[in-house]
Amino acid sequence: MTVLPNDANSDGAHSIVVLSGLTSAGIHGAATFFTSGNDLKNLAERFRRDGFNRWPRSFQVVVRCRTSDDSQLLSYVYETHEVLIK
């Protein structure tokens, strides 16, 4: 998952979110992570520990997904993040 600034919007209040994965289950895991209040709260805490007082303008998050034999998402877990633009 990558969050990019939307330079077309002059107030900077909007971002572009790109969800990607190796399979549809990977995209499902990324979407589930990004729509989970708990996961976003934990990510915000990680940013605070990294010294950010607010969300960075651009960042990437890697989520590890586990699938069933028929490629259905069974679980996902935060793996790492990288700040691209403070």
DOSE-733313 format. One record per atom (N, C-alpha, C, CB): residue in one letter; x, y, z. Coordinates in steps of 0.2 Angstrom, whole numbers, plus 5000, padded with zeros to 4 digits. Glycine has a CB too. Layout:
% DOSE-733313
<tortor><residuo>A</residuo><east>X</east><north>Y</north><up>Z</up></tortor>
...
This chain:
% DOSE-733313
<tortor><residuo>M</residuo><east>5004</east><north>4994</north><up>5000</up></tortor>
<tortor><residuo>M</residuo><east>5000</east><north>5000</north><up>5000</up></tortor>
<tortor><residuo>M</residuo><east>5005</east><north>5006</north><up>5000</up></tortor>
<tortor><residuo>M</residuo><east>4995</east><north>5000</north><up>5006</up></tortor>
<tortor><residuo>T</residuo><east>5003</east><north>5011</north><up>4996</up></tortor>
<tortor><residuo>T</residuo><east>5007</east><north>5017</north><up>4995</up></tortor>
<tortor><residuo>T</residuo><east>5002</east><north>5023</north><up>4996</up></tortor>
<tortor><residuo>T</residuo><east>5011</east><north>5017</north><up>4989</up></tortor>
<tortor><residuo>V</residuo><east>5004</east><north>5028</north><up>5000</up></tortor>
<tortor><residuo>V</residuo><east>5000</east><north>5034</north><up>5000</up></tortor>
<tortor><residuo>V</residuo><east>5004</east><north>5040</north><up>4997</up></tortor>
<tortor><residuo>V</residuo><east>4998</east><north>5036</north><up>5008</up></tortor>
<tortor><residuo>L</residuo><east>5001</east><north>5043</north><up>4992</up></tortor>
<tortor><residuo>L</residuo><east>5005</east><north>5048</north><up>4989</up></tortor>
<tortor><residuo>L</residuo><east>5001</east><north>5055</north><up>4990</up></tortor>
<tortor><residuo>L</residuo><east>5006</east><north>5047</north><up>4981</up></tortor>
<tortor><residuo>P</residuo><east>5005</east><north>5061</north><up>4990</up></tortor>
<tortor><residuo>P</residuo><east>5001</east><north>5067</north><up>4990</up></tortor>
<tortor><residuo>P</residuo><east>4998</east><north>5068</north><up>4983</up></tortor>
<tortor><residuo>P</residuo><east>5006</east><north>5073</north><up>4992</up></tortor>
<tortor><residuo>N</residuo><east>4992</east><north>5072</north><up>4984</up></tortor>
<tortor><residuo>N</residuo><east>4988</east><north>5074</north><up>4978</up></tortor>
<tortor><residuo>N</residuo><east>4990</east><north>5081</north><up>4977</up></tortor>
<tortor><residuo>N</residuo><east>4981</east><north>5072</north><up>4979</up></tortor>
<tortor><residuo>D</residuo><east>4995</east><north>5082</north><up>4972</up></tortor>
<tortor><residuo>D</residuo><east>4997</east><north>5089</north><up>4971</up></tortor>
<tortor><residuo>D</residuo><east>4992</east><north>5093</north><up>4967</up></tortor>
<tortor><residuo>D</residuo><east>5003</east><north>5089</north><up>4967</up></tortor>
<tortor><residuo>A</residuo><east>4987</east><north>5089</north><up>4964</up></tortor>
<tortor><residuo>A</residuo><east>4981</east><north>5093</north><up>4961</up></tortor>
<tortor><residuo>A</residuo><east>4977</east><north>5097</north><up>4965</up></tortor>
<tortor><residuo>A</residuo><east>4977</east><north>5088</north><up>4956</up></tortor>
<tortor><residuo>N</residuo><east>4977</east><north>5095</north><up>4972</up></tortor>
<tortor><residuo>N</residuo><east>4973</east><north>5098</north><up>4977</up></tortor>
<tortor><residuo>N</residuo><east>4977</east><north>5103</north><up>4981</up></tortor>
<tortor><residuo>N</residuo><east>4969</east><north>5093</north><up>4982</up></tortor>
<tortor><residuo>S</residuo><east>4976</east><north>5109</north><up>4980</up></tortor>
<tortor><residuo>S</residuo><east>4980</east><north>5114</north><up>4983</up></tortor>
<tortor><residuo>S</residuo><east>4980</east><north>5114</north><up>4991</up></tortor>
<tortor><residuo>S</residuo><east>4978</east><north>5121</north><up>4981</up></tortor>
<tortor><residuo>D</residuo><east>4975</east><north>5112</north><up>4994</up></tortor>
<tortor><residuo>D</residuo><east>4975</east><north>5112</north><up>5001</up></tortor>
<tortor><residuo>D</residuo><east>4979</east><north>5106</north><up>5005</up></tortor>
<tortor><residuo>D</residuo><east>4968</east><north>5112</north><up>5004</up></tortor>
<tortor><residuo>G</residuo><east>4981</east><north>5101</north><up>5001</up></tortor>
<tortor><residuo>G</residuo><east>4985</east><north>5096</north><up>5003</up></tortor>
<tortor><residuo>G</residuo><east>4981</east><north>5091</north><up>5008</up></tortor>
<tortor><residuo>G</residuo><east>4991</east><north>5098</north><up>5007</up></tortor>
<tortor><residuo>A</residuo><east>4974</east><north>5092</north><up>5008</up></tortor>
<tortor><residuo>A</residuo><east>4970</east><north>5088</north><up>5012</up></tortor>
<tortor><residuo>A</residuo><east>4968</east><north>5081</north><up>5009</up></tortor>
<tortor><residuo>A</residuo><east>4964</east><north>5092</north><up>5014</up></tortor>
<tortor><residuo>H</residuo><east>4970</east><north>5080</north><up>5003</up></tortor>
<tortor><residuo>H</residuo><east>4968</east><north>5074</north><up>5000</up></tortor>
<tortor><residuo>H</residuo><east>4974</east><north>5070</north><up>4998</up></tortor>
<tortor><residuo>H</residuo><east>4964</east><north>5075</north><up>4994</up></tortor>
<tortor><residuo>S</residuo><east>4974</east><north>5063</north><up>4998</up></tortor>
<tortor><residuo>S</residuo><east>4980</east><north>5059</north><up>4996</up></tortor>
<tortor><residuo>S</residuo><east>4977</east><north>5054</north><up>4991</up></tortor>
<tortor><residuo>S</residuo><east>4983</east><north>5055</north><up>5002</up></tortor>
<tortor><residuo>I</residuo><east>4982</east><north>5051</north><up>4987</up></tortor>
<tortor><residuo>I</residuo><east>4981</east><north>5046</north><up>4983</up></tortor>
<tortor><residuo>I</residuo><east>4983</east><north>5039</north><up>4986</up></tortor>
<tortor><residuo>I</residuo><east>4984</east><north>5047</north><up>4976</up></tortor>
<tortor><residuo>V</residuo><east>4979</east><north>5034</north><up>4986</up></tortor>
<tortor><residuo>V</residuo><east>4981</east><north>5028</north><up>4989</up></tortor>
<tortor><residuo>V</residuo><east>4981</east><north>5023</north><up>4984</up></tortor>
<tortor><residuo>V</residuo><east>4975</east><north>5026</north><up>4995</up></tortor>
<tortor><residuo>V</residuo><east>4987</east><north>5019</north><up>4984</up></tortor>
<tortor><residuo>V</residuo><east>4988</east><north>5014</north><up>4979</up></tortor>
<tortor><residuo>V</residuo><east>4988</east><north>5007</north><up>4983</up></tortor>
<tortor><residuo>V</residuo><east>4994</east><north>5015</north><up>4974</up></tortor>
<tortor><residuo>L</residuo><east>4984</east><north>5003</north><up>4981</up></tortor>
<tortor><residuo>L</residuo><east>4984</east><north>4996</north><up>4984</up></tortor>
<tortor><residuo>L</residuo><east>4986</east><north>4991</north><up>4979</up></tortor>
<tortor><residuo>L</residuo><east>4977</east><north>4994</north><up>4987</up></tortor>
<tortor><residuo>S</residuo><east>4991</east><north>4987</north><up>4981</up></tortor>
<tortor><residuo>S</residuo><east>4994</east><north>4983</north><up>4976</up></tortor>
<tortor><residuo>S</residuo><east>4996</east><north>4976</north><up>4980</up></tortor>
<tortor><residuo>S</residuo><east>5000</east><north>4985</north><up>4972</up></tortor>
<tortor><residuo>G</residuo><east>4996</east><north>4971</north><up>4976</up></tortor>
<tortor><residuo>G</residuo><east>4998</east><north>4964</north><up>4979</up></tortor>
<tortor><residuo>G</residuo><east>5000</east><north>4959</north><up>4974</up></tortor>
<tortor><residuo>G</residuo><east>4992</east><north>4962</north><up>4983</up></tortor>
<tortor><residuo>L</residuo><east>5003</east><north>4954</north><up>4976</up></tortor>
<tortor><residuo>L</residuo><east>5005</east><north>4949</north><up>4971</up></tortor>
<tortor><residuo>L</residuo><east>4999</east><north>4945</north><up>4969</up></tortor>
<tortor><residuo>L</residuo><east>5010</east><north>4944</north><up>4974</up></tortor>
<tortor><residuo>T</residuo><east>4994</east><north>4944</north><up>4973</up></tortor>
<tortor><residuo>T</residuo><east>4988</east><north>4941</north><up>4971</up></tortor>
<tortor><residuo>T</residuo><east>4982</east><north>4945</north><up>4973</up></tortor>
<tortor><residuo>T</residuo><east>4988</east><north>4934</north><up>4974</up></tortor>
<tortor><residuo>S</residuo><east>4976</east><north>4943</north><up>4972</up></tortor>
<tortor><residuo>S</residuo><east>4970</east><north>4946</north><up>4974</up></tortor>
<tortor><residuo>S</residuo><east>4970</east><north>4946</north><up>4982</up></tortor>
<tortor><residuo>S</residuo><east>4964</east><north>4943</north><up>4971</up></tortor>
<tortor><residuo>A</residuo><east>4972</east><north>4941</north><up>4985</up></tortor>
<tortor><residuo>A</residuo><east>4972</east><north>4940</north><up>4992</up></tortor>
<tortor><residuo>A</residuo><east>4977</east><north>4945</north><up>4995</up></tortor>
<tortor><residuo>A</residuo><east>4974</east><north>4933</north><up>4994</up></tortor>
<tortor><residuo>G</residuo><east>4982</east><north>4947</north><up>4992</up></tortor>
<tortor><residuo>G</residuo><east>4987</east><north>4952</north><up>4994</up></tortor>
<tortor><residuo>G</residuo><east>4983</east><north>4959</north><up>4994</up></tortor>
<tortor><residuo>G</residuo><east>4993</east><north>4952</north><up>4990</up></tortor>
<tortor><residuo>I</residuo><east>4980</east><north>4960</north><up>4989</up></tortor>
<tortor><residuo>I</residuo><east>4976</east><north>4967</north><up>4988</up></tortor>
<tortor><residuo>I</residuo><east>4971</east><north>4967</north><up>4994</up></tortor>
<tortor><residuo>I</residuo><east>4973</east><north>4968</north><up>4981</up></tortor>
<tortor><residuo>H</residuo><east>4967</east><north>4961</north><up>4994</up></tortor>
<tortor><residuo>H</residuo><east>4962</east><north>4961</north><up>5000</up></tortor>
<tortor><residuo>H</residuo><east>4965</east><north>4962</north><up>5007</up></tortor>
<tortor><residuo>H</residuo><east>4959</east><north>4954</north><up>5000</up></tortor>
<tortor><residuo>G</residuo><east>4971</east><north>4959</north><up>5008</up></tortor>
<tortor><residuo>G</residuo><east>4974</east><north>4960</north><up>5014</up></tortor>
<tortor><residuo>G</residuo><east>4976</east><north>4968</north><up>5015</up></tortor>
<tortor><residuo>G</residuo><east>4980</east><north>4956</north><up>5015</up></tortor>
<tortor><residuo>A</residuo><east>4979</east><north>4971</north><up>5010</up></tortor>
<tortor><residuo>A</residuo><east>4980</east><north>4978</north><up>5010</up></tortor>
<tortor><residuo>A</residuo><east>4974</east><north>4982</north><up>5012</up></tortor>
<tortor><residuo>A</residuo><east>4984</east><north>4980</north><up>5004</up></tortor>
<tortor><residuo>A</residuo><east>4969</east><north>4981</north><up>5008</up></tortor>
<tortor><residuo>A</residuo><east>4963</east><north>4985</north><up>5009</up></tortor>
<tortor><residuo>A</residuo><east>4960</east><north>4984</north><up>5016</up></tortor>
<tortor><residuo>A</residuo><east>4957</east><north>4982</north><up>5004</up></tortor>
<tortor><residuo>T</residuo><east>4960</east><north>4978</north><up>5018</up></tortor>
<tortor><residuo>T</residuo><east>4958</east><north>4976</north><up>5025</up></tortor>
<tortor><residuo>T</residuo><east>4962</east><north>4980</north><up>5030</up></tortor>
<tortor><residuo>T</residuo><east>4958</east><north>4969</north><up>5027</up></tortor>
<tortor><residuo>F</residuo><east>4968</east><north>4980</north><up>5030</up></tortor>
<tortor><residuo>F</residuo><east>4973</east><north>4984</north><up>5034</up></tortor>
<tortor><residuo>F</residuo><east>4971</east><north>4991</north><up>5034</up></tortor>
<tortor><residuo>F</residuo><east>4980</east><north>4983</north><up>5032</up></tortor>
<tortor><residuo>F</residuo><east>4970</east><north>4994</north><up>5028</up></tortor>
<tortor><residuo>F</residuo><east>4969</east><north>5001</north><up>5027</up></tortor>
<tortor><residuo>F</residuo><east>4962</east><north>5003</north><up>5029</up></tortor>
<tortor><residuo>F</residuo><east>4970</east><north>5003</north><up>5020</up></tortor>
<tortor><residuo>T</residuo><east>4958</east><north>4999</north><up>5030</up></tortor>
<tortor><residuo>T</residuo><east>4951</east><north>5001</north><up>5032</up></tortor>
<tortor><residuo>T</residuo><east>4950</east><north>4999</north><up>5040</up></tortor>
<tortor><residuo>T</residuo><east>4946</east><north>4998</north><up>5028</up></tortor>
<tortor><residuo>S</residuo><east>4955</east><north>4996</north><up>5043</up></tortor>
<tortor><residuo>S</residuo><east>4954</east><north>4994</north><up>5050</up></tortor>
<tortor><residuo>S</residuo><east>4956</east><north>5000</north><up>5055</up></tortor>
<tortor><residuo>S</residuo><east>4958</east><north>4988</north><up>5051</up></tortor>
<tortor><residuo>G</residuo><east>4952</east><north>5002</north><up>5059</up></tortor>
<tortor><residuo>G</residuo><east>4953</east><north>5007</north><up>5064</up></tortor>
<tortor><residuo>G</residuo><east>4959</east><north>5005</north><up>5068</up></tortor>
<tortor><residuo>G</residuo><east>4947</east><north>5009</north><up>5068</up></tortor>
<tortor><residuo>N</residuo><east>4959</east><north>4999</north><up>5070</up></tortor>
<tortor><residuo>N</residuo><east>4964</east><north>4997</north><up>5075</up></tortor>
<tortor><residuo>N</residuo><east>4971</east><north>4997</north><up>5071</up></tortor>
<tortor><residuo>N</residuo><east>4963</east><north>4990</north><up>5077</up></tortor>
<tortor><residuo>D</residuo><east>4971</east><north>4994</north><up>5065</up></tortor>
<tortor><residuo>D</residuo><east>4978</east><north>4994</north><up>5062</up></tortor>
<tortor><residuo>D</residuo><east>4980</east><north>5001</north><up>5060</up></tortor>
<tortor><residuo>D</residuo><east>4977</east><north>4990</north><up>5055</up></tortor>
<tortor><residuo>L</residuo><east>4976</east><north>5006</north><up>5059</up></tortor>
<tortor><residuo>L</residuo><east>4978</east><north>5013</north><up>5057</up></tortor>
<tortor><residuo>L</residuo><east>4980</east><north>5016</north><up>5064</up></tortor>
<tortor><residuo>L</residuo><east>4972</east><north>5017</north><up>5054</up></tortor>
<tortor><residuo>K</residuo><east>4977</east><north>5015</north><up>5069</up></tortor>
<tortor><residuo>K</residuo><east>4979</east><north>5017</north><up>5076</up></tortor>
<tortor><residuo>K</residuo><east>4986</east><north>5015</north><up>5077</up></tortor>
<tortor><residuo>K</residuo><east>4974</east><north>5015</north><up>5081</up></tortor>
<tortor><residuo>N</residuo><east>4987</east><north>5008</north><up>5076</up></tortor>
<tortor><residuo>N</residuo><east>4994</east><north>5006</north><up>5077</up></tortor>
<tortor><residuo>N</residuo><east>4999</east><north>5009</north><up>5073</up></tortor>
<tortor><residuo>N</residuo><east>4994</east><north>4998</north><up>5077</up></tortor>
<tortor><residuo>L</residuo><east>4997</east><north>5010</north><up>5066</up></tortor>
<tortor><residuo>L</residuo><east>5002</east><north>5013</north><up>5062</up></tortor>
<tortor><residuo>L</residuo><east>5003</east><north>5020</north><up>5064</up></tortor>
<tortor><residuo>L</residuo><east>4999</east><north>5013</north><up>5055</up></tortor>
<tortor><residuo>A</residuo><east>4998</east><north>5024</north><up>5066</up></tortor>
<tortor><residuo>A</residuo><east>4999</east><north>5031</north><up>5069</up></tortor>
<tortor><residuo>A</residuo><east>5004</east><north>5031</north><up>5075</up></tortor>
<tortor><residuo>A</residuo><east>4993</east><north>5034</north><up>5071</up></tortor>
<tortor><residuo>E</residuo><east>5004</east><north>5026</north><up>5079</up></tortor>
<tortor><residuo>E</residuo><east>5008</east><north>5025</north><up>5085</up></tortor>
<tortor><residuo>E</residuo><east>5015</east><north>5024</north><up>5082</up></tortor>
<tortor><residuo>E</residuo><east>5006</east><north>5019</north><up>5089</up></tortor>
<tortor><residuo>R</residuo><east>5016</east><north>5019</north><up>5077</up></tortor>
<tortor><residuo>R</residuo><east>5023</east><north>5018</north><up>5074</up></tortor>
<tortor><residuo>R</residuo><east>5026</east><north>5025</north><up>5072</up></tortor>
<tortor><residuo>R</residuo><east>5022</east><north>5013</north><up>5069</up></tortor>
<tortor><residuo>F</residuo><east>5022</east><north>5029</north><up>5068</up></tortor>
<tortor><residuo>F</residuo><east>5024</east><north>5035</north><up>5066</up></tortor>
<tortor><residuo>F</residuo><east>5026</east><north>5040</north><up>5071</up></tortor>
<tortor><residuo>F</residuo><east>5019</east><north>5039</north><up>5061</up></tortor>
<tortor><residuo>R</residuo><east>5022</east><north>5040</north><up>5077</up></tortor>
<tortor><residuo>R</residuo><east>5024</east><north>5044</north><up>5083</up></tortor>
<tortor><residuo>R</residuo><east>5031</east><north>5041</north><up>5086</up></tortor>
<tortor><residuo>R</residuo><east>5019</east><north>5043</north><up>5088</up></tortor>
<tortor><residuo>R</residuo><east>5032</east><north>5035</north><up>5086</up></tortor>
<tortor><residuo>R</residuo><east>5038</east><north>5032</north><up>5089</up></tortor>
<tortor><residuo>R</residuo><east>5044</east><north>5034</north><up>5084</up></tortor>
<tortor><residuo>R</residuo><east>5038</east><north>5025</north><up>5089</up></tortor>
<tortor><residuo>D</residuo><east>5043</east><north>5035</north><up>5078</up></tortor>
<tortor><residuo>D</residuo><east>5048</east><north>5037</north><up>5073</up></tortor>
<tortor><residuo>D</residuo><east>5049</east><north>5045</north><up>5073</up></tortor>
<tortor><residuo>D</residuo><east>5046</east><north>5035</north><up>5066</up></tortor>
<tortor><residuo>G</residuo><east>5045</east><north>5048</north><up>5077</up></tortor>
<tortor><residuo>G</residuo><east>5046</east><north>5055</north><up>5078</up></tortor>
<tortor><residuo>G</residuo><east>5042</east><north>5060</north><up>5074</up></tortor>
<tortor><residuo>G</residuo><east>5053</east><north>5057</north><up>5076</up></tortor>
<tortor><residuo>F</residuo><east>5036</east><north>5057</north><up>5071</up></tortor>
<tortor><residuo>F</residuo><east>5031</east><north>5061</north><up>5067</up></tortor>
<tortor><residuo>F</residuo><east>5026</east><north>5063</north><up>5072</up></tortor>
<tortor><residuo>F</residuo><east>5029</east><north>5057</north><up>5061</up></tortor>
<tortor><residuo>N</residuo><east>5024</east><north>5069</north><up>5072</up></tortor>
<tortor><residuo>N</residuo><east>5018</east><north>5072</north><up>5076</up></tortor>
<tortor><residuo>N</residuo><east>5012</east><north>5071</north><up>5072</up></tortor>
<tortor><residuo>N</residuo><east>5019</east><north>5079</north><up>5078</up></tortor>
<tortor><residuo>R</residuo><east>5012</east><north>5070</north><up>5065</up></tortor>
<tortor><residuo>R</residuo><east>5006</east><north>5069</north><up>5061</up></tortor>
<tortor><residuo>R</residuo><east>5008</east><north>5064</north><up>5056</up></tortor>
<tortor><residuo>R</residuo><east>5004</east><north>5076</north><up>5058</up></tortor>
<tortor><residuo>W</residuo><east>5003</east><north>5062</north><up>5052</up></tortor>
<tortor><residuo>W</residuo><east>5004</east><north>5057</north><up>5047</up></tortor>
<tortor><residuo>W</residuo><east>5009</east><north>5060</north><up>5041</up></tortor>
<tortor><residuo>W</residuo><east>4997</east><north>5055</north><up>5044</up></tortor>
<tortor><residuo>P</residuo><east>5013</east><north>5056</north><up>5039</up></tortor>
<tortor><residuo>P</residuo><east>5018</east><north>5059</north><up>5034</up></tortor>
<tortor><residuo>P</residuo><east>5014</east><north>5060</north><up>5027</up></tortor>
<tortor><residuo>P</residuo><east>5023</east><north>5054</north><up>5032</up></tortor>
<tortor><residuo>R</residuo><east>5016</east><north>5064</north><up>5023</up></tortor>
<tortor><residuo>R</residuo><east>5013</east><north>5066</north><up>5017</up></tortor>
<tortor><residuo>R</residuo><east>5013</east><north>5060</north><up>5012</up></tortor>
<tortor><residuo>R</residuo><east>5016</east><north>5071</north><up>5013</up></tortor>
<tortor><residuo>S</residuo><east>5018</east><north>5055</north><up>5012</up></tortor>
<tortor><residuo>S</residuo><east>5018</east><north>5050</north><up>5008</up></tortor>
<tortor><residuo>S</residuo><east>5022</east><north>5044</north><up>5012</up></tortor>
<tortor><residuo>S</residuo><east>5022</east><north>5052</north><up>5001</up></tortor>
<tortor><residuo>F</residuo><east>5019</east><north>5038</north><up>5011</up></tortor>
<tortor><residuo>F</residuo><east>5022</east><north>5032</north><up>5014</up></tortor>
<tortor><residuo>F</residuo><east>5020</east><north>5026</north><up>5011</up></tortor>
<tortor><residuo>F</residuo><east>5021</east><north>5032</north><up>5022</up></tortor>
<tortor><residuo>Q</residuo><east>5024</east><north>5021</north><up>5013</up></tortor>
<tortor><residuo>Q</residuo><east>5022</east><north>5014</north><up>5010</up></tortor>
<tortor><residuo>Q</residuo><east>5022</east><north>5009</north><up>5016</up></tortor>
<tortor><residuo>Q</residuo><east>5027</east><north>5011</north><up>5005</up></tortor>
<tortor><residuo>V</residuo><east>5017</east><north>5004</north><up>5016</up></tortor>
<tortor><residuo>V</residuo><east>5016</east><north>4999</north><up>5021</up></tortor>
<tortor><residuo>V</residuo><east>5016</east><north>4993</north><up>5018</up></tortor>
<tortor><residuo>V</residuo><east>5009</east><north>5001</north><up>5025</up></tortor>
<tortor><residuo>V</residuo><east>5020</east><north>4988</north><up>5021</up></tortor>
<tortor><residuo>V</residuo><east>5020</east><north>4981</north><up>5018</up></tortor>
<tortor><residuo>V</residuo><east>5016</east><north>4977</north><up>5023</up></tortor>
<tortor><residuo>V</residuo><east>5027</east><north>4978</north><up>5017</up></tortor>
<tortor><residuo>V</residuo><east>5011</east><north>4973</north><up>5020</up></tortor>
<tortor><residuo>V</residuo><east>5007</east><north>4968</north><up>5024</up></tortor>
<tortor><residuo>V</residuo><east>5008</east><north>4961</north><up>5022</up></tortor>
<tortor><residuo>V</residuo><east>4999</east><north>4970</north><up>5024</up></tortor>
<tortor><residuo>R</residuo><east>5010</east><north>4957</north><up>5027</up></tortor>
<tortor><residuo>R</residuo><east>5011</east><north>4950</north><up>5025</up></tortor>
<tortor><residuo>R</residuo><east>5004</east><north>4946</north><up>5025</up></tortor>
<tortor><residuo>R</residuo><east>5017</east><north>4946</north><up>5029</up></tortor>
<tortor><residuo>C</residuo><east>5003</east><north>4943</north><up>5020</up></tortor>
<tortor><residuo>C</residuo><east>4996</east><north>4939</north><up>5020</up></tortor>
<tortor><residuo>C</residuo><east>4997</east><north>4932</north><up>5020</up></tortor>
<tortor><residuo>C</residuo><east>4992</east><north>4941</north><up>5014</up></tortor>
<tortor><residuo>R</residuo><east>4993</east><north>4928</north><up>5023</up></tortor>
<tortor><residuo>R</residuo><east>4993</east><north>4921</north><up>5023</up></tortor>
<tortor><residuo>R</residuo><east>4986</east><north>4919</north><up>5019</up></tortor>
<tortor><residuo>R</residuo><east>4993</east><north>4918</north><up>5030</up></tortor>
<tortor><residuo>T</residuo><east>4987</east><north>4914</north><up>5015</up></tortor>
<tortor><residuo>T</residuo><east>4981</east><north>4912</north><up>5011</up></tortor>
<tortor><residuo>T</residuo><east>4980</east><north>4904</north><up>5011</up></tortor>
<tortor><residuo>T</residuo><east>4982</east><north>4914</north><up>5003</up></tortor>
<tortor><residuo>S</residuo><east>4973</east><north>4903</north><up>5010</up></tortor>
<tortor><residuo>S</residuo><east>4972</east><north>4896</north><up>5010</up></tortor>
<tortor><residuo>S</residuo><east>4974</east><north>4892</north><up>5003</up></tortor>
<tortor><residuo>S</residuo><east>4964</east><north>4895</north><up>5010</up></tortor>
<tortor><residuo>D</residuo><east>4973</east><north>4886</north><up>5002</up></tortor>
<tortor><residuo>D</residuo><east>4975</east><north>4882</north><up>4996</up></tortor>
<tortor><residuo>D</residuo><east>4972</east><north>4885</north><up>4990</up></tortor>
<tortor><residuo>D</residuo><east>4974</east><north>4875</north><up>4997</up></tortor>
<tortor><residuo>D</residuo><east>4966</east><north>4888</north><up>4991</up></tortor>
<tortor><residuo>D</residuo><east>4962</east><north>4891</north><up>4985</up></tortor>
<tortor><residuo>D</residuo><east>4963</east><north>4898</north><up>4985</up></tortor>
<tortor><residuo>D</residuo><east>4955</east><north>4889</north><up>4985</up></tortor>
<tortor><residuo>S</residuo><east>4968</east><north>4901</north><up>4988</up></tortor>
<tortor><residuo>S</residuo><east>4970</east><north>4908</north><up>4987</up></tortor>
<tortor><residuo>S</residuo><east>4966</east><north>4913</north><up>4991</up></tortor>
<tortor><residuo>S</residuo><east>4971</east><north>4910</north><up>4980</up></tortor>
<tortor><residuo>Q</residuo><east>4962</east><north>4911</north><up>4996</up></tortor>
<tortor><residuo>Q</residuo><east>4958</east><north>4915</north><up>4999</up></tortor>
<tortor><residuo>Q</residuo><east>4962</east><north>4918</north><up>5005</up></tortor>
<tortor><residuo>Q</residuo><east>4951</east><north>4911</north><up>5002</up></tortor>
<tortor><residuo>L</residuo><east>4961</east><north>4924</north><up>5007</up></tortor>
<tortor><residuo>L</residuo><east>4964</east><north>4927</north><up>5012</up></tortor>
<tortor><residuo>L</residuo><east>4962</east><north>4924</north><up>5019</up></tortor>
<tortor><residuo>L</residuo><east>4963</east><north>4935</north><up>5012</up></tortor>
<tortor><residuo>L</residuo><east>4967</east><north>4922</north><up>5023</up></tortor>
<tortor><residuo>L</residuo><east>4966</east><north>4919</north><up>5029</up></tortor>
<tortor><residuo>L</residuo><east>4968</east><north>4924</north><up>5035</up></tortor>
<tortor><residuo>L</residuo><east>4970</east><north>4913</north><up>5030</up></tortor>
<tortor><residuo>S</residuo><east>4973</east><north>4928</north><up>5034</up></tortor>
<tortor><residuo>S</residuo><east>4976</east><north>4933</north><up>5039</up></tortor>
<tortor><residuo>S</residuo><east>4981</east><north>4937</north><up>5035</up></tortor>
<tortor><residuo>S</residuo><east>4979</east><north>4929</north><up>5045</up></tortor>
<tortor><residuo>Y</residuo><east>4982</east><north>4943</north><up>5039</up></tortor>
<tortor><residuo>Y</residuo><east>4986</east><north>4948</north><up>5037</up></tortor>
<tortor><residuo>Y</residuo><east>4990</east><north>4951</north><up>5043</up></tortor>
<tortor><residuo>Y</residuo><east>4983</east><north>4954</north><up>5032</up></tortor>
<tortor><residuo>V</residuo><east>4996</east><north>4953</north><up>5042</up></tortor>
<tortor><residuo>V</residuo><east>4999</east><north>4956</north><up>5048</up></tortor>
<tortor><residuo>V</residuo><east>5004</east><north>4962</north><up>5045</up></tortor>
<tortor><residuo>V</residuo><east>5003</east><north>4951</north><up>5052</up></tortor>
<tortor><residuo>Y</residuo><east>5004</east><north>4967</north><up>5049</up></tortor>
<tortor><residuo>Y</residuo><east>5009</east><north>4972</north><up>5047</up></tortor>
<tortor><residuo>Y</residuo><east>5016</east><north>4970</north><up>5047</up></tortor>
<tortor><residuo>Y</residuo><east>5009</east><north>4978</north><up>5052</up></tortor>
<tortor><residuo>E</residuo><east>5020</east><north>4971</north><up>5042</up></tortor>
<tortor><residuo>E</residuo><east>5027</east><north>4969</north><up>5041</up></tortor>
<tortor><residuo>E</residuo><east>5032</east><north>4975</north><up>5042</up></tortor>
<tortor><residuo>E</residuo><east>5028</east><north>4966</north><up>5034</up></tortor>
<tortor><residuo>T</residuo><east>5031</east><north>4980</north><up>5038</up></tortor>
<tortor><residuo>T</residuo><east>5035</east><north>4986</north><up>5039</up></tortor>
<tortor><residuo>T</residuo><east>5032</east><north>4992</north><up>5036</up></tortor>
<tortor><residuo>T</residuo><east>5042</east><north>4984</north><up>5036</up></tortor>
<tortor><residuo>H</residuo><east>5035</east><north>4998</north><up>5037</up></tortor>
<tortor><residuo>H</residuo><east>5033</east><north>5004</north><up>5033</up></tortor>
<tortor><residuo>H</residuo><east>5039</east><north>5008</north><up>5031</up></tortor>
<tortor><residuo>H</residuo><east>5028</east><north>5008</north><up>5037</up></tortor>
<tortor><residuo>E</residuo><east>5038</east><north>5012</north><up>5027</up></tortor>
<tortor><residuo>E</residuo><east>5044</east><north>5017</north><up>5025</up></tortor>
<tortor><residuo>E</residuo><east>5041</east><north>5024</north><up>5023</up></tortor>
<tortor><residuo>E</residuo><east>5048</east><north>5014</north><up>5018</up></tortor>
<tortor><residuo>V</residuo><east>5043</east><north>5029</north><up>5026</up></tortor>
<tortor><residuo>V</residuo><east>5041</east><north>5036</north><up>5025</up></tortor>
<tortor><residuo>V</residuo><east>5044</east><north>5038</north><up>5018</up></tortor>
<tortor><residuo>V</residuo><east>5042</east><north>5041</north><up>5031</up></tortor>
<tortor><residuo>L</residuo><east>5041</east><north>5041</north><up>5014</up></tortor>
<tortor><residuo>L</residuo><east>5043</east><north>5043</north><up>5007</up></tortor>
<tortor><residuo>L</residuo><east>5044</east><north>5051</north><up>5007</up></tortor>
<tortor><residuo>L</residuo><east>5039</east><north>5041</north><up>5002</up></tortor>
<tortor><residuo>I</residuo><east>5039</east><north>5054</north><up>5010</up></tortor>
<tortor><residuo>I</residuo><east>5039</east><north>5062</north><up>5011</up></tortor>
<tortor><residuo>I</residuo><east>5037</east><north>5063</north><up>5017</up></tortor>
<tortor><residuo>I</residuo><east>5035</east><north>5065</north><up>5005</up></tortor>
<tortor><residuo>K</residuo><east>5041</east><north>5067</north><up>5021</up></tortor>
<tortor><residuo>K</residuo><east>5038</east><north>5069</north><up>5028</up></tortor>
<tortor><residuo>K</residuo><east>5033</east><north>5074</north><up>5028</up></tortor>
<tortor><residuo>K</residuo><east>5044</east><north>5072</north><up>5032</up></tortor>
